[in-house]
């Protein structure tokens, strides 16, 4: 069965970096794309970053481009989200997600919320 488990969240100060992890099981990261999403209290869930199955295409939300980097390590069955220059606006529950079938989403579709599998989320709080 497909499982996604996020970890690495916590309380950090503004300007600090942090790396989140998404451990995958029950499917092959070699052939599935995977995305990172976040949801703050009172706000809709939004796409943060996406790594396509091909390993050559990544997408980022404008709000995190240049600060966040998505990394997929197939050998460890893990996808990371490296975050730099964190700000209070980044505080949210972060989720990873993947589709029912292998393949990659396009630039216009990766941030849609209609993914088949979601992790339980990991909380990030950025505060001084």
N, CA and C of each residue as an Amber inpcrd file, in Angstrom:
protein
   384
   0.8290000  -1.1770000   0.0000000   0.0000000   0.0000000   0.0000000
   0.8780000   1.2460000   0.0000000   0.3640000   2.2960000  -0.6030000
   1.0950000   3.5480000  -0.6950000   1.0440000   4.2700000   0.6390000
   2.2060000   4.6960000   1.1050000   2.2900000   5.4840000   2.3240000
   3.2820000   6.6170000   2.1390000   2.9270000   7.7720000   2.6760000
   3.7890000   8.9410000   2.6720000   3.8510000   9.4690000   4.0960000
   5.0490000   9.6480000   4.6060000   5.2310000  10.0890000   5.9800000
   6.1670000  11.2780000   5.9990000   5.6380000  12.4360000   6.3810000
   6.4350000  13.6530000   6.4830000   7.0790000  13.7540000   7.8590000
   8.2250000  14.4000000   7.9060000   8.9060000  14.6350000   9.1610000
   9.8480000  15.8220000   8.9980000  10.3680000  16.3070000  10.1110000
  11.3650000  17.3610000  10.0850000  10.8650000  18.7290000  10.4890000
   9.5720000  18.8680000  10.7120000   9.0310000  20.1520000  11.1080000
   9.4040000  20.5080000  12.5360000   9.0790000  21.7310000  12.9080000
   9.3760000  22.1960000  14.2440000   9.2800000  23.6970000  14.3330000
   9.8440000  24.2360000  15.3850000   9.8620000  25.6780000  15.6210000
  11.2270000  26.2320000  15.2550000  11.2530000  27.2070000  14.3530000
  12.4970000  27.8430000  13.9350000  12.3200000  29.3540000  13.9480000
  13.4410000  30.0540000  13.9920000  13.4220000  31.5090000  13.9680000
  13.4640000  32.0300000  12.5430000  12.9300000  33.2190000  12.3120000
  13.0000000  33.8100000  10.9680000  14.4320000  33.8710000  10.4590000
  14.5950000  33.5590000   9.1720000  15.8990000  33.5830000   8.5470000
  16.6410000  32.2630000   8.5950000  16.1910000  31.3500000   9.4180000
  16.8620000  30.0630000   9.5470000  16.4280000  29.0930000   8.4570000
  17.2540000  28.0980000   8.1600000  16.8880000  27.0600000   7.2050000
  16.3170000  25.8390000   7.9140000  15.6580000  24.9940000   7.1520000
  15.1360000  23.7350000   7.6660000  14.8920000  22.7890000   6.5030000
  15.0540000  21.5010000   6.7490000  14.7890000  20.4970000   5.7300000
  13.6940000  19.5550000   6.1840000  12.6640000  19.4320000   5.3700000
  11.5930000  18.4890000   5.6130000  11.8220000  17.2260000   4.7970000
  11.3220000  16.1120000   5.2940000  11.4800000  14.8350000   4.6150000
  10.1270000  14.1860000   4.3780000  10.0120000  13.4800000   3.2720000
   8.8300000  12.6940000   2.9510000   9.2920000  11.2950000   2.5840000
   9.0490000  10.3480000   3.4670000   9.4230000   8.9610000   3.2320000
   8.2980000   8.2390000   2.5090000   8.6230000   7.6050000   1.3910000
   7.6260000   6.9560000   0.5500000   7.7830000   5.4450000   0.5940000
   6.6660000   4.7480000   0.5510000   6.6740000   3.2920000   0.4860000
   5.4560000   2.8180000  -0.2850000   5.5490000   1.6180000  -0.8540000
   4.4390000   1.0470000  -1.5930000   4.3970000   1.4160000  -3.0610000
   5.3450000   2.2030000  -3.5150000   5.4410000   2.5740000  -4.9250000
   6.8600000   3.0180000  -5.2090000   7.1680000   3.2110000  -6.4720000
   8.5180000   3.5670000  -6.8730000   8.6240000   5.0520000  -7.1750000
   9.5210000   5.7310000  -6.4840000   9.7740000   7.1370000  -6.7640000
  10.4370000   7.3380000  -8.1250000  10.9370000   6.2740000  -8.7060000
  11.5540000   6.3750000 -10.0270000  10.5470000   6.7930000 -11.0900000
   9.2910000   6.4080000 -10.9100000   8.2850000   6.6190000 -11.9440000
   7.1400000   7.5390000 -11.5320000   7.0970000   7.9560000 -10.2820000
   6.0390000   8.8380000  -9.7950000   6.5770000  10.2300000  -9.4960000
   5.8150000  11.2340000  -9.8970000   6.1010000  12.5760000  -9.4540000
   5.5650000  12.7710000  -8.0490000   6.0820000  13.7650000  -7.3530000
   5.6460000  14.0100000  -5.9860000   5.6910000  15.5010000  -5.7010000
   4.7320000  15.9690000  -4.9280000   4.6410000  17.3870000  -4.6310000
   4.6160000  17.6720000  -3.1430000   5.0240000  18.8790000  -2.8120000
   4.9220000  19.4050000  -1.4530000   3.8420000  20.4770000  -1.4200000
   3.0100000  20.4260000  -0.3970000   1.9310000  21.3760000  -0.2000000
   1.9590000  21.8690000   1.2330000   1.2820000  22.9840000   1.4780000
   1.1960000  23.4820000   2.8330000  -0.1630000  24.1300000   3.0670000
  -0.5610000  24.1380000   4.3280000  -1.8260000  24.7440000   4.6960000
  -1.6870000  25.4370000   6.0480000  -1.9180000  26.7350000   6.0420000
  -1.8930000  27.5290000   7.2600000  -3.3050000  27.6280000   7.8200000
  -3.4400000  27.9020000   9.1100000  -4.7720000  28.0250000   9.7180000
  -5.6290000  29.0610000   9.0080000  -6.8480000  28.6710000   8.6680000
  -7.7700000  29.5840000   8.0180000  -7.5210000  29.8160000   6.5490000
  -6.5530000  29.1150000   5.9710000  -6.2300000  29.2990000   4.5700000
  -6.3520000  27.9860000   3.8110000  -6.4780000  28.0990000   2.5070000
  -6.5640000  26.9220000   1.6610000  -5.1960000  26.2760000   1.4950000
  -5.2160000  24.9830000   1.2570000  -3.9770000  24.2770000   0.9800000
  -3.4230000  24.7400000  -0.3660000  -2.1130000  24.9290000  -0.4280000
  -1.4920000  25.4330000  -1.6320000  -0.2630000  24.6160000  -2.0020000
   0.0120000  24.5640000  -3.2850000   1.1960000  23.8820000  -3.7580000
   2.4520000  24.6740000  -3.4510000   3.5020000  23.9800000  -3.0790000
   4.7780000  24.5950000  -2.7530000   5.8380000  24.2400000  -3.7900000
   5.9910000  22.9500000  -4.0660000   7.0010000  22.4940000  -5.0080000
   6.6260000  21.1260000  -5.5470000   7.1690000  20.7920000  -6.7070000
   6.8480000  19.5210000  -7.3530000   8.0730000  18.9900000  -8.0860000
   8.2770000  17.6850000  -7.9690000   9.3570000  16.9990000  -8.6770000
   8.7350000  15.9740000  -9.6110000   8.9500000  16.1440000 -10.8960000
   8.3960000  15.2420000 -11.8790000   9.1050000  13.9030000 -11.9010000
   8.4090000  12.8980000 -12.3960000   8.9450000  11.5410000 -12.4290000
  10.1920000  11.4220000 -13.2870000  10.3130000  12.2780000 -14.2820000
  11.4580000  12.2280000 -15.1800000  12.7550000  12.6330000 -14.4940000
  12.6400000  13.3690000 -13.4010000  13.8120000  13.8520000 -12.7070000
  14.4370000  15.0780000 -13.3350000  13.8120000  15.6000000 -14.3890000
  14.3560000  16.7530000 -15.0890000  13.4920000  18.0000000 -14.9370000
  12.3150000  17.8490000 -14.3580000  11.3800000  18.9550000 -14.2510000
  10.9780000  19.1880000 -12.8060000  11.1030000  20.4200000 -12.3700000
  10.6160000  20.8270000 -11.0640000   9.7980000  22.1000000 -11.2120000
   8.8370000  22.2760000 -10.3260000   8.0110000  23.4720000 -10.3030000
   7.9490000  24.0060000  -8.8850000   7.8370000  25.3310000  -8.7660000
   7.7720000  25.9810000  -7.4760000   6.7180000  27.0680000  -7.4880000
   6.1030000  27.2550000  -6.3400000   5.2360000  28.4020000  -6.1710000
   6.0730000  29.6750000  -6.1850000   5.5000000  30.7530000  -6.7010000
   6.2350000  32.0100000  -6.7670000   6.6960000  32.4780000  -5.3920000
   5.9270000  32.1750000  -4.3790000   6.2340000  32.6360000  -3.0370000
   7.4690000  31.9790000  -2.4350000   7.8820000  30.8380000  -2.9810000
   9.0310000  30.1270000  -2.4210000  10.1760000  29.9760000  -3.4070000
   9.9740000  30.3550000  -4.6430000  11.0110000  30.1990000  -5.6580000
  12.2670000  30.9740000  -5.2550000  13.3960000  30.3030000  -5.3260000
  14.6520000  30.8980000  -4.9190000  14.9950000  30.6640000  -3.4690000
  14.0170000  30.2490000  -2.6730000  14.2490000  29.9650000  -1.2590000
  14.1380000  28.4800000  -0.9430000  13.2200000  27.7960000  -1.5940000
  12.9780000  26.3780000  -1.3410000  13.5100000  25.5420000  -2.4940000
  13.9670000  24.3430000  -2.1780000  14.4440000  23.4060000  -3.1760000
  13.8930000  22.0210000  -2.8840000  13.2900000  21.3900000  -3.8870000
  12.8030000  20.0320000  -3.7370000  13.8540000  19.0680000  -4.2740000
  14.1070000  18.0090000  -3.5230000  15.1270000  17.0250000  -3.8810000
  14.5410000  15.6320000  -3.7160000  14.7050000  14.8030000  -4.7150000
  14.2350000  13.4260000  -4.6380000  15.4260000  12.4810000  -4.6420000
  15.4950000  11.6280000  -3.6330000  16.5520000  10.6400000  -3.5040000
  15.9190000   9.2610000  -3.6480000  15.9760000   8.7070000  -4.8400000
  15.3400000   7.4190000  -5.1010000  15.9690000   6.2870000  -4.2940000
  17.2550000   6.3770000  -4.0480000  17.9430000   5.3300000  -3.3090000
  17.4550000   5.2290000  -1.8770000  16.9490000   6.3260000  -1.3350000
  16.4400000   6.3530000   0.0340000  14.9200000   6.4080000   0.1010000
  14.2730000   6.3740000  -1.0500000  12.8100000   6.4650000  -1.1110000
  12.3050000   7.6810000  -0.3400000  12.9890000   8.7910000  -0.5120000
  12.6890000   9.9820000   0.2560000  12.7450000  11.2220000  -0.6290000
  11.8150000  12.1320000  -0.3900000  11.7990000  13.4360000  -1.0470000
  11.9810000  14.4980000   0.0190000  12.8710000  15.4280000  -0.2300000
  13.1680000  16.4750000   0.7300000  12.6710000  17.8200000   0.2290000
  12.3950000  18.6910000   1.1670000  12.1190000  20.0820000   0.8730000
  13.0780000  20.9160000   1.7020000  14.0880000  21.4700000   1.0420000
  15.0450000  22.3230000   1.7180000  14.5450000  23.7530000   1.6680000
  14.4330000  24.3640000   2.8280000  13.8640000  25.6930000   2.9550000
  14.8940000  26.6340000   3.5480000  15.0700000  27.7790000   2.9120000
  16.0030000  28.7980000   3.3740000  15.2720000  30.1110000   3.6100000
  15.8850000  30.9490000   4.4250000  15.3350000  32.2770000   4.7100000
  13.8670000  32.2110000   5.1030000  13.5820000  31.3600000   6.0420000
  12.1990000  31.1590000   6.4590000  11.6250000  32.4090000   7.1180000
  10.3550000  32.6300000   6.8670000   9.6330000  33.7670000   7.4070000
   8.3590000  33.2850000   8.0860000   7.7730000  34.0940000   8.9520000
   6.5330000  33.6880000   9.6190000   5.4350000  33.2730000   8.6460000
   5.4170000  33.8570000   7.4630000   4.4100000  33.4980000   6.4670000
   4.5450000  32.0650000   5.9700000   5.6800000  31.4410000   6.2150000
   5.8930000  30.0510000   5.8240000   5.3120000  29.0690000   6.8290000
   4.8800000  29.5440000   7.9650000   4.3160000  28.6680000   8.9880000
   3.0700000  27.9780000   8.4640000   3.0450000  26.6540000   8.5710000
   1.9300000  25.8700000   8.0540000   2.1830000  24.4010000   8.3500000
   1.1840000  23.5890000   8.0900000   1.3830000  22.1530000   8.0470000
   1.7920000  21.8000000   6.6260000   2.8920000  21.0930000   6.4930000
   3.4210000  20.7230000   5.1870000   3.1130000  19.2660000   4.8860000
   2.6020000  19.0240000   3.6830000   2.2180000  17.7010000   3.2420000
   2.9620000  17.3320000   1.9590000   3.1960000  16.0530000   1.7590000
   3.6250000  15.5730000   0.4590000   2.5130000  14.7330000  -0.1450000
   2.4890000  14.6500000  -1.4720000   1.3990000  13.9730000  -2.1580000
   1.8780000  13.4090000  -3.4880000   1.2070000  12.3390000  -3.9230000
   1.5110000  11.7450000  -5.2140000   0.2320000  11.2240000  -5.8430000
   0.2930000  10.8770000  -7.1140000  -0.8840000  10.4850000  -7.8690000
  -1.1600000   8.9860000  -7.7950000  -2.3150000   8.5950000  -8.3260000
  -2.7080000   7.1910000  -8.3640000  -1.8470000   6.3920000  -9.3280000
  -1.4620000   7.0200000 -10.4250000  -0.6960000   6.3520000 -11.4660000
   0.6630000   7.0190000 -11.6430000   1.6350000   6.2850000 -12.1640000
   2.9430000   6.8890000 -12.4140000   2.8740000   7.9310000 -13.5170000
   3.8350000   8.8190000 -13.5140000   3.9000000   9.8650000 -14.5020000
   4.1830000  11.2100000 -13.8640000   4.1180000  12.2570000 -14.6820000
   4.4230000  13.6060000 -14.2230000   3.2960000  14.5590000 -14.5570000
   3.0570000  15.4980000 -13.6610000   2.0910000  16.5560000 -13.9110000
   2.7530000  17.7160000 -14.6340000   1.9260000  18.5100000 -15.2840000
   2.4050000  19.6420000 -16.0560000   2.4760000  20.8880000 -15.1990000
   3.0000000  21.9500000 -15.7770000   3.1010000  23.2270000 -15.0820000
   1.7380000  23.7310000 -14.6280000   0.7140000  23.4680000 -15.4210000
  -0.6090000  23.9500000 -15.0890000  -1.4130000  23.0420000 -14.1780000
  -0.8770000  21.8690000 -13.8390000  -1.6370000  20.8980000 -13.0700000
  -0.9940000  20.4730000 -11.7600000   0.2720000  20.7150000 -11.5650000
   0.9600000  20.1550000 -10.4070000   0.4270000  20.6750000  -9.0850000
  -0.0620000  21.9120000  -9.0600000  -0.5140000  22.5160000  -7.8150000
  -1.9700000  22.2040000  -7.4840000  -2.6890000  21.5450000  -8.3850000
  -4.0550000  21.1360000  -8.0750000  -4.0480000  20.1280000  -6.9330000
  -5.1160000  20.1150000  -6.1750000  -5.1810000  19.3110000  -4.9600000
  -5.7440000  17.9110000  -5.1690000  -6.0070000  17.5270000  -6.3950000
  -6.6190000  16.2320000  -6.6760000  -5.5970000  15.1000000  -6.7670000
  -4.7570000  15.0040000  -5.7670000  -3.8030000  13.9060000  -5.6750000
  -4.4470000  12.7180000  -4.9710000  -3.9700000  11.5390000  -5.2880000
  -4.5620000  10.3240000  -4.7450000  -4.0610000   9.9850000  -3.3510000
  -2.8260000  10.3400000  -3.0540000  -2.2040000   9.9480000  -1.7930000
  -1.5960000  11.1500000  -1.1020000  -1.8440000  11.2370000   0.1920000
  -1.3300000  12.3200000   1.0260000  -0.7200000  11.7650000   2.2930000
   0.3130000  12.4450000   2.7790000   0.8610000  12.1160000   4.0820000
   0.0620000  12.7910000   5.1770000   0.4870000  12.5840000   6.4080000
  -0.2350000  13.1330000   7.5520000   0.1510000  14.5720000   7.8590000
   1.2490000  15.0380000   7.3020000   1.6850000  16.4040000   7.4860000
   2.6770000  16.5670000   8.6230000   3.4920000  17.6060000   8.5140000
   4.4180000  17.9700000   9.5700000   4.3350000  19.4790000   9.7790000
   4.3020000  19.8930000  11.0290000   4.0680000  21.2860000  11.3760000
   5.3560000  22.0910000  11.3650000   5.3350000  23.2220000  10.6780000
   6.4290000  24.1840000  10.7110000   5.9200000  25.4890000  11.2930000
   6.5990000  25.9840000  12.3050000   6.2810000  27.2730000  12.8960000
   7.5260000  28.1410000  12.8620000   7.4190000  29.3000000  12.2280000
   8.5260000  30.2420000  12.1250000   8.1880000  31.4470000  12.9880000
   8.9120000  31.6100000  14.0710000   8.6090000  32.6740000  15.0170000
   9.8440000  32.9970000  15.8450000  10.0030000  34.2580000  16.1800000
  11.1180000  34.6750000  16.9990000  10.7560000  34.6460000  18.4770000
